């Protein structure tokens, strides 16, 4: 249930804002703290949750750590939503006594023809 971790991580508005910011380019914790106007320890805690959900990754450059968005967590969430949507469509089609068939569409009239 990795998608659940992603949904919980993105449910928080501050984490969503940090994730959205990281989609544009990598940032350090200090940069994110200034942008979000919250303390660095708080940013670090939010990033820990986002990293646990595989929504961000980090790379070390000297004494700094740069965080950037990752597609892994979103890919898991997308697979979940697509499976759910497929189930909904299947259930809907099963309940329809006259489901649409894949017949050829009627020929279209040419413009100007009467």
Secondary structure, 3 states (H helix, E strand, C coil): CHHHHHHHHHHCHHHHHHHHHHHHCCECHHHHHHHHCCCHHHHHHHHHHHHHCCCEEEEEECCEEEEEECCHHHHHHHHHHHHHHHHHHHHHHHHCCCCCCCCCCCCCCCCCCC
